[in-house]
Amino acid sequence: MNNPFVITGDIPEQYFCDRREESGKVIRTLSHGGNLCLISPRRMGKSKLVRHCYNKPEISSGHYTFYIDILHTSSLREFTYVFGLNVFETLHSQSRKMLMAFAQGLKSISARFGFDPVSGTPTFSLELGDISRPEFTLTEIFGCLEKADKPCVVTFDEFQQITRYPESNIEALLRAHIQHLSNVHFVFAGSERHLVSEMFFSSARPFYNSTSILELRPIATDEYIPFVCHWFQARQRSVSEEDARSIYRLFDGNTYYMQKTFHEAFANTPQGEACTLETLRATINDMLEEASDVYRQLLSRVPERQKELLYAISKDGKAQKIMSADFIRRHALASSSAVQSAARKLLDLDMLAVDDSTYFIPDTLLRMYLNRLRKPDQTFL
């Protein structure tokens, strides 16, 4: 039996909850030749939303679509490598004609192309070290997409990562390319709001006023709770609205963690029976246990002052005026300058987020893990 709470891969249409307004904006913007900046907390469903829109006929029938996650990249050369590899692999499954054009167009790395003797299609054995002049290779990739026989849609996920590259002109370089493209449209998706906002809202930055903006918020409770209850009932199980609402509140509407909870709880609820609060508690405990090794390793690399601030903010949930005397005294922190320095570093690590001067831990499961370290007997439902 298919589990209706999908957490990996593309989500079938019937299991995709709401996002009608957001999907409409993405599709309208891209199908009419615009670019979009998509801002969303991590694990709120931005990648699922983009892929969902890619599968809609308005996009799928007349566009080449590419999805490039650049979170793990650390330089322009690596960005170009990941971009080129993704374009090749995508075209390999979508268009032999475009694949051949791409192979012929990348003259700066043409030695890395070959041909399969059976199918006659190009093969690609590119390594990161093969890209010696990333600016030239990037120009060739954009040039190939611009000449494609259909419009192209390119999503760069975690786009704020380019601000961490050692090269100082990356935003200007990419903007210079993108503003001259008429056959290639972009989604710039990012999860670190303070960085993405600065990139697209500041008049001093190259991408200022260059895209439509879409901020992805939690799915509304009056959409998500009926969705959960419906699919339990449709599969001859049940869950109470109040218990489903408790999970929503616990994770602040975080799409991935809610889906993960109900995915596991559904799997552990036999047909014909009810998913109880005890089942949900056990599921959350299992999720915390599953994540504990990763979180332990993560925290082992965090200096003490930063860790103290993490504990303080996890205790408050949402924290304002973190450099005030009251906050510092309540949490036995060192000083306002120490808090300021720790906050800056945690923001850079994406372990802390800030929205309208309110600080919080964006990974809600990490926040729960920290609270349990502080109070081992704590329960969350």
Contacts in CASP RR format, 6 or more apart in sequence:
PFRMAT RR
TARGET T0000
AUTHOR 0000-0000-0000
METHOD contacts of the structure
MODEL  1
MNNPFVITGDIPEQYFCDRREESGKVIRTLSHGGNLCLISPRRMGKSKLV
RHCYNKPEISSGHYTFYIDILHTSSLREFTYVFGLNVFETLHSQSRKMLM
AFAQGLKSISARFGFDPVSGTPTFSLELGDISRPEFTLTEIFGCLEKADK
PCVVTFDEFQQITRYPESNIEALLRAHIQHLSNVHFVFAGSERHLVSEMF
FSSARPFYNSTSILELRPIATDEYIPFVCHWFQARQRSVSEEDARSIYRL
FDGNTYYMQKTFHEAFANTPQGEACTLETLRATINDMLEEASDVYRQLLS
RVPERQKELLYAISKDGKAQKIMSADFIRRHALASSSAVQSAARKLLDLD
MLAVDDSTYFIPDTLLRMYLNRLRKPDQTFL
1 235 0 8 1.000
3 263 0 8 1.000
3 266 0 8 1.000
3 267 0 8 1.000
4 15 0 8 1.000
4 231 0 8 1.000
4 234 0 8 1.000
4 235 0 8 1.000
4 266 0 8 1.000
5 15 0 8 1.000
5 228 0 8 1.000
5 231 0 8 1.000
5 259 0 8 1.000
5 260 0 8 1.000
5 262 0 8 1.000
5 263 0 8 1.000
5 266 0 8 1.000
6 12 0 8 1.000
6 15 0 8 1.000
6 259 0 8 1.000
6 263 0 8 1.000
7 256 0 8 1.000
7 259 0 8 1.000
7 260 0 8 1.000
7 263 0 8 1.000
9 51 0 8 1.000
10 48 0 8 1.000
10 51 0 8 1.000
10 52 0 8 1.000
10 55 0 8 1.000
11 48 0 8 1.000
11 52 0 8 1.000
15 231 0 8 1.000
16 48 0 8 1.000
16 52 0 8 1.000
17 219 0 8 1.000
17 223 0 8 1.000
17 224 0 8 1.000
17 227 0 8 1.000
18 219 0 8 1.000
18 220 0 8 1.000
18 223 0 8 1.000
18 224 0 8 1.000
18 227 0 8 1.000
19 49 0 8 1.000
19 52 0 8 1.000
19 219 0 8 1.000
22 49 0 8 1.000
22 214 0 8 1.000
22 216 0 8 1.000
23 49 0 8 1.000
23 52 0 8 1.000
23 53 0 8 1.000
23 56 0 8 1.000
24 53 0 8 1.000
25 36 0 8 1.000
25 212 0 8 1.000
25 214 0 8 1.000
26 36 0 8 1.000
26 38 0 8 1.000
26 49 0 8 1.000
26 50 0 8 1.000
26 53 0 8 1.000
26 187 0 8 1.000
26 214 0 8 1.000
27 53 0 8 1.000
27 56 0 8 1.000
27 58 0 8 1.000
27 59 0 8 1.000
29 35 0 8 1.000
29 36 0 8 1.000
29 185 0 8 1.000
29 212 0 8 1.000
30 36 0 8 1.000
30 53 0 8 1.000
30 59 0 8 1.000
30 63 0 8 1.000
30 153 0 8 1.000
30 185 0 8 1.000
30 187 0 8 1.000
31 58 0 8 1.000
31 59 0 8 1.000
33 151 0 8 1.000
33 185 0 8 1.000
34 185 0 8 1.000
34 211 0 8 1.000
34 212 0 8 1.000
35 178 0 8 1.000
35 185 0 8 1.000
35 186 0 8 1.000
35 187 0 8 1.000
35 188 0 8 1.000
35 210 0 8 1.000
35 211 0 8 1.000
35 212 0 8 1.000
36 186 0 8 1.000
36 187 0 8 1.000
36 188 0 8 1.000
36 211 0 8 1.000
36 212 0 8 1.000
36 213 0 8 1.000
36 214 0 8 1.000
37 187 0 8 1.000
37 188 0 8 1.000
37 189 0 8 1.000
37 196 0 8 1.000
37 200 0 8 1.000
37 207 0 8 1.000
37 211 0 8 1.000
37 212 0 8 1.000
37 213 0 8 1.000
37 214 0 8 1.000
38 46 0 8 1.000
38 49 0 8 1.000
38 50 0 8 1.000
38 187 0 8 1.000
38 188 0 8 1.000
38 189 0 8 1.000
38 190 0 8 1.000
38 214 0 8 1.000
38 216 0 8 1.000
39 189 0 8 1.000
39 190 0 8 1.000
39 191 0 8 1.000
39 193 0 8 1.000
39 196 0 8 1.000
39 197 0 8 1.000
39 213 0 8 1.000
39 214 0 8 1.000
39 215 0 8 1.000
39 216 0 8 1.000
40 46 0 8 1.000
40 189 0 8 1.000
40 190 0 8 1.000
40 191 0 8 1.000
40 215 0 8 1.000
40 216 0 8 1.000
41 191 0 8 1.000
41 193 0 8 1.000
41 216 0 8 1.000
41 254 0 8 1.000
41 353 0 8 1.000
41 362 0 8 1.000
42 191 0 8 1.000
42 350 0 8 1.000
42 362 0 8 1.000
42 363 0 8 1.000
43 254 0 8 1.000
43 255 0 8 1.000
43 256 0 8 1.000
43 257 0 8 1.000
43 363 0 8 1.000
44 191 0 8 1.000
44 216 0 8 1.000
44 217 0 8 1.000
44 218 0 8 1.000
44 254 0 8 1.000
44 255 0 8 1.000
44 256 0 8 1.000
45 216 0 8 1.000
45 255 0 8 1.000
45 256 0 8 1.000
46 157 0 8 1.000
46 189 0 8 1.000
46 190 0 8 1.000
46 191 0 8 1.000
46 216 0 8 1.000
47 67 0 8 1.000
47 69 0 8 1.000
47 157 0 8 1.000
47 189 0 8 1.000
48 255 0 8 1.000
49 216 0 8 1.000
50 67 0 8 1.000
50 155 0 8 1.000
50 157 0 8 1.000
50 187 0 8 1.000
50 189 0 8 1.000
51 67 0 8 1.000
53 59 0 8 1.000
54 60 0 8 1.000
54 65 0 8 1.000
54 67 0 8 1.000
54 153 0 8 1.000
59 65 0 8 1.000
59 153 0 8 1.000
62 150 0 8 1.000
62 151 0 8 1.000
63 150 0 8 1.000
63 151 0 8 1.000
63 152 0 8 1.000
63 153 0 8 1.000
64 90 0 8 1.000
64 91 0 8 1.000
64 94 0 8 1.000
64 95 0 8 1.000
64 98 0 8 1.000
64 145 0 8 1.000
64 148 0 8 1.000
64 150 0 8 1.000
64 151 0 8 1.000
64 152 0 8 1.000
64 153 0 8 1.000
65 90 0 8 1.000
65 152 0 8 1.000
65 153 0 8 1.000
65 155 0 8 1.000
66 86 0 8 1.000
66 87 0 8 1.000
66 90 0 8 1.000
66 152 0 8 1.000
66 153 0 8 1.000
66 154 0 8 1.000
66 155 0 8 1.000
67 86 0 8 1.000
67 155 0 8 1.000
67 157 0 8 1.000
68 82 0 8 1.000
68 83 0 8 1.000
68 86 0 8 1.000
68 154 0 8 1.000
68 155 0 8 1.000
68 156 0 8 1.000
68 157 0 8 1.000
69 82 0 8 1.000
69 157 0 8 1.000
69 158 0 8 1.000
70 79 0 8 1.000
70 82 0 8 1.000
70 156 0 8 1.000
70 157 0 8 1.000
70 158 0 8 1.000
70 159 0 8 1.000
70 161 0 8 1.000
70 162 0 8 1.000
71 157 0 8 1.000
71 158 0 8 1.000
71 161 0 8 1.000
73 79 0 8 1.000
73 82 0 8 1.000
73 161 0 8 1.000
73 165 0 8 1.000
74 164 0 8 1.000
74 165 0 8 1.000
74 166 0 8 1.000
75 165 0 8 1.000
75 166 0 8 1.000
75 167 0 8 1.000
76 134 0 8 1.000
76 135 0 8 1.000
76 138 0 8 1.000
76 165 0 8 1.000
76 167 0 8 1.000
76 170 0 8 1.000
76 173 0 8 1.000
77 128 0 8 1.000
77 129 0 8 1.000
77 131 0 8 1.000
77 134 0 8 1.000
78 128 0 8 1.000
79 134 0 8 1.000
79 138 0 8 1.000
79 162 0 8 1.000
79 165 0 8 1.000
79 170 0 8 1.000
80 131 0 8 1.000
80 134 0 8 1.000
80 137 0 8 1.000
80 138 0 8 1.000
80 141 0 8 1.000
81 126 0 8 1.000
81 128 0 8 1.000
81 129 0 8 1.000
81 131 0 8 1.000
81 134 0 8 1.000
83 138 0 8 1.000
83 141 0 8 1.000
84 106 0 8 1.000
84 126 0 8 1.000
84 137 0 8 1.000
84 141 0 8 1.000
85 124 0 8 1.000
85 126 0 8 1.000
87 102 0 8 1.000
87 141 0 8 1.000
87 144 0 8 1.000
87 145 0 8 1.000
88 99 0 8 1.000
88 102 0 8 1.000
88 103 0 8 1.000
88 122 0 8 1.000
88 124 0 8 1.000
88 126 0 8 1.000
89 124 0 8 1.000
91 98 0 8 1.000
91 99 0 8 1.000
91 102 0 8 1.000
92 99 0 8 1.000
92 121 0 8 1.000
95 149 0 8 1.000
96 121 0 8 1.000
97 149 0 8 1.000
98 148 0 8 1.000
98 149 0 8 1.000
99 121 0 8 1.000
99 122 0 8 1.000
100 122 0 8 1.000
101 144 0 8 1.000
101 147 0 8 1.000
101 148 0 8 1.000
102 122 0 8 1.000
102 144 0 8 1.000
103 110 0 8 1.000
103 113 0 8 1.000
103 114 0 8 1.000
103 122 0 8 1.000
103 124 0 8 1.000
104 110 0 8 1.000
105 140 0 8 1.000
105 144 0 8 1.000
106 113 0 8 1.000
106 137 0 8 1.000
106 140 0 8 1.000
106 141 0 8 1.000
106 144 0 8 1.000
107 140 0 8 1.000
108 131 0 8 1.000
108 132 0 8 1.000
108 133 0 8 1.000
108 136 0 8 1.000
108 137 0 8 1.000
108 140 0 8 1.000
109 126 0 8 1.000
109 130 0 8 1.000
109 131 0 8 1.000
109 137 0 8 1.000
111 130 0 8 1.000
112 124 0 8 1.000
112 125 0 8 1.000
112 126 0 8 1.000
112 127 0 8 1.000
112 130 0 8 1.000
113 122 0 8 1.000
113 123 0 8 1.000
113 124 0 8 1.000
114 122 0 8 1.000
114 123 0 8 1.000
114 124 0 8 1.000
114 125 0 8 1.000
115 121 0 8 1.000
115 122 0 8 1.000
115 123 0 8 1.000
116 122 0 8 1.000
116 123 0 8 1.000
131 137 0 8 1.000
135 173 0 8 1.000
138 173 0 8 1.000
138 177 0 8 1.000
139 177 0 8 1.000
142 177 0 8 1.000
142 178 0 8 1.000
142 181 0 8 1.000
142 184 0 8 1.000
145 152 0 8 1.000
145 154 0 8 1.000
145 181 0 8 1.000
145 183 0 8 1.000
145 184 0 8 1.000
146 181 0 8 1.000
146 182 0 8 1.000
146 183 0 8 1.000
146 184 0 8 1.000
147 183 0 8 1.000
148 183 0 8 1.000
148 184 0 8 1.000
151 183 0 8 1.000
151 184 0 8 1.000
151 185 0 8 1.000
152 183 0 8 1.000
152 184 0 8 1.000
152 185 0 8 1.000
153 184 0 8 1.000
153 185 0 8 1.000
153 186 0 8 1.000
153 187 0 8 1.000
154 184 0 8 1.000
154 185 0 8 1.000
154 186 0 8 1.000
154 187 0 8 1.000
155 186 0 8 1.000
155 187 0 8 1.000
155 188 0 8 1.000
155 189 0 8 1.000
156 186 0 8 1.000
156 187 0 8 1.000
156 188 0 8 1.000
156 189 0 8 1.000
157 189 0 8 1.000
157 190 0 8 1.000
158 189 0 8 1.000
158 190 0 8 1.000
158 191 0 8 1.000
159 188 0 8 1.000
159 189 0 8 1.000
159 190 0 8 1.000
159 196 0 8 1.000
159 199 0 8 1.000
160 190 0 8 1.000
160 191 0 8 1.000
160 192 0 8 1.000
160 195 0 8 1.000
160 196 0 8 1.000
160 199 0 8 1.000
162 170 0 8 1.000
162 171 0 8 1.000
162 174 0 8 1.000
163 170 0 8 1.000
163 171 0 8 1.000
163 195 0 8 1.000
163 199 0 8 1.000
167 173 0 8 1.000
171 199 0 8 1.000
171 205 0 8 1.000
171 206 0 8 1.000
171 207 0 8 1.000
172 206 0 8 1.000
174 206 0 8 1.000
175 206 0 8 1.000
175 207 0 8 1.000
175 210 0 8 1.000
176 206 0 8 1.000
178 184 0 8 1.000
178 186 0 8 1.000
178 210 0 8 1.000
179 210 0 8 1.000
186 211 0 8 1.000
188 196 0 8 1.000
188 200 0 8 1.000
188 207 0 8 1.000
188 211 0 8 1.000
190 196 0 8 1.000
191 350 0 8 1.000
191 362 0 8 1.000
192 347 0 8 1.000
192 350 0 8 1.000
192 353 0 8 1.000
193 353 0 8 1.000
193 354 0 8 1.000
193 355 0 8 1.000
194 347 0 8 1.000
194 353 0 8 1.000
194 354 0 8 1.000
198 205 0 8 1.000
199 205 0 8 1.000
199 207 0 8 1.000
200 207 0 8 1.000
200 208 0 8 1.000
200 209 0 8 1.000
200 210 0 8 1.000
200 211 0 8 1.000
200 213 0 8 1.000
201 208 0 8 1.000
202 208 0 8 1.000
203 209 0 8 1.000
218 252 0 8 1.000
218 253 0 8 1.000
218 254 0 8 1.000
218 255 0 8 1.000
219 253 0 8 1.000
219 255 0 8 1.000
221 245 0 8 1.000
221 248 0 8 1.000
224 244 0 8 1.000
224 248 0 8 1.000
224 253 0 8 1.000
224 258 0 8 1.000
225 241 0 8 1.000
225 244 0 8 1.000
225 245 0 8 1.000
225 248 0 8 1.000
228 239 0 8 1.000
228 244 0 8 1.000
228 262 0 8 1.000
229 238 0 8 1.000
229 239 0 8 1.000
229 240 0 8 1.000
229 241 0 8 1.000
229 244 0 8 1.000
231 266 0 8 1.000
232 238 0 8 1.000
232 239 0 8 1.000
232 266 0 8 1.000
232 269 0 8 1.000
232 275 0 8 1.000
235 266 0 8 1.000
235 271 0 8 1.000
236 271 0 8 1.000
236 272 0 8 1.000
237 266 0 8 1.000
237 269 0 8 1.000
237 270 0 8 1.000
237 271 0 8 1.000
237 272 0 8 1.000
237 273 0 8 1.000
237 274 0 8 1.000
237 275 0 8 1.000
238 272 0 8 1.000
238 273 0 8 1.000
238 274 0 8 1.000
238 275 0 8 1.000
239 262 0 8 1.000
239 265 0 8 1.000
239 269 0 8 1.000
239 274 0 8 1.000
239 275 0 8 1.000
240 274 0 8 1.000
243 275 0 8 1.000
243 276 0 8 1.000
243 277 0 8 1.000
243 280 0 8 1.000
244 262 0 8 1.000
246 277 0 8 1.000
246 280 0 8 1.000
246 381 0 8 1.000
247 258 0 8 1.000
247 261 0 8 1.000
247 262 0 8 1.000
247 280 0 8 1.000
247 381 0 8 1.000
248 258 0 8 1.000
250 284 0 8 1.000
250 364 0 8 1.000
250 368 0 8 1.000
250 380 0 8 1.000
250 381 0 8 1.000
251 257 0 8 1.000
251 258 0 8 1.000
251 261 0 8 1.000
251 364 0 8 1.000
251 365 0 8 1.000
252 364 0 8 1.000
254 364 0 8 1.000
257 287 0 8 1.000
257 364 0 8 1.000
257 365 0 8 1.000
260 287 0 8 1.000
261 280 0 8 1.000
261 283 0 8 1.000
261 284 0 8 1.000
261 287 0 8 1.000
264 283 0 8 1.000
264 286 0 8 1.000
264 287 0 8 1.000
265 275 0 8 1.000
265 279 0 8 1.000
265 280 0 8 1.000
265 283 0 8 1.000
266 275 0 8 1.000
268 275 0 8 1.000
268 279 0 8 1.000
268 282 0 8 1.000
268 283 0 8 1.000
269 275 0 8 1.000
269 279 0 8 1.000
277 381 0 8 1.000
280 381 0 8 1.000
281 379 0 8 1.000
281 380 0 8 1.000
281 381 0 8 1.000
284 368 0 8 1.000
284 380 0 8 1.000
284 381 0 8 1.000
287 365 0 8 1.000
288 365 0 8 1.000
288 368 0 8 1.000
288 369 0 8 1.000
288 372 0 8 1.000
291 365 0 8 1.000
291 366 0 8 1.000
291 369 0 8 1.000
292 369 0 8 1.000
295 366 0 8 1.000
295 369 0 8 1.000
298 351 0 8 1.000
298 366 0 8 1.000
299 307 0 8 1.000
302 310 0 8 1.000
302 349 0 8 1.000
302 351 0 8 1.000
303 342 0 8 1.000
305 334 0 8 1.000
305 338 0 8 1.000
305 341 0 8 1.000
305 342 0 8 1.000
306 342 0 8 1.000
306 345 0 8 1.000
306 346 0 8 1.000
306 351 0 8 1.000
308 331 0 8 1.000
308 332 0 8 1.000
308 333 0 8 1.000
308 334 0 8 1.000
308 342 0 8 1.000
309 322 0 8 1.000
309 333 0 8 1.000
309 339 0 8 1.000
309 342 0 8 1.000
309 343 0 8 1.000
309 346 0 8 1.000
309 352 0 8 1.000
310 346 0 8 1.000
310 351 0 8 1.000
310 352 0 8 1.000
310 361 0 8 1.000
310 370 0 8 1.000
311 331 0 8 1.000
311 370 0 8 1.000
311 373 0 8 1.000
311 374 0 8 1.000
312 319 0 8 1.000
312 322 0 8 1.000
312 327 0 8 1.000
312 330 0 8 1.000
312 331 0 8 1.000
312 333 0 8 1.000
313 319 0 8 1.000
313 322 0 8 1.000
313 352 0 8 1.000
313 359 0 8 1.000
313 360 0 8 1.000
313 361 0 8 1.000
314 361 0 8 1.000
314 366 0 8 1.000
314 367 0 8 1.000
314 370 0 8 1.000
314 371 0 8 1.000
314 374 0 8 1.000
315 331 0 8 1.000
315 371 0 8 1.000
315 374 0 8 1.000
317 360 0 8 1.000
317 361 0 8 1.000
317 367 0 8 1.000
318 358 0 8 1.000
318 359 0 8 1.000
318 360 0 8 1.000
319 327 0 8 1.000
319 358 0 8 1.000
319 359 0 8 1.000
319 360 0 8 1.000
320 357 0 8 1.000
320 358 0 8 1.000
320 359 0 8 1.000
321 327 0 8 1.000
321 357 0 8 1.000
322 339 0 8 1.000
322 343 0 8 1.000
322 359 0 8 1.000
323 336 0 8 1.000
323 339 0 8 1.000
323 340 0 8 1.000
324 336 0 8 1.000
325 336 0 8 1.000
327 333 0 8 1.000
327 339 0 8 1.000
328 334 0 8 1.000
328 335 0 8 1.000
328 336 0 8 1.000
328 339 0 8 1.000
333 339 0 8 1.000
343 352 0 8 1.000
343 354 0 8 1.000
343 359 0 8 1.000
346 352 0 8 1.000
347 353 0 8 1.000
347 354 0 8 1.000
350 362 0 8 1.000
351 361 0 8 1.000
351 362 0 8 1.000
351 363 0 8 1.000
351 366 0 8 1.000
352 359 0 8 1.000
352 360 0 8 1.000
352 361 0 8 1.000
352 362 0 8 1.000
353 359 0 8 1.000
353 360 0 8 1.000
353 361 0 8 1.000
353 362 0 8 1.000
354 360 0 8 1.000
360 367 0 8 1.000
361 367 0 8 1.000
361 370 0 8 1.000
368 380 0 8 1.000
371 378 0 8 1.000
372 378 0 8 1.000
END
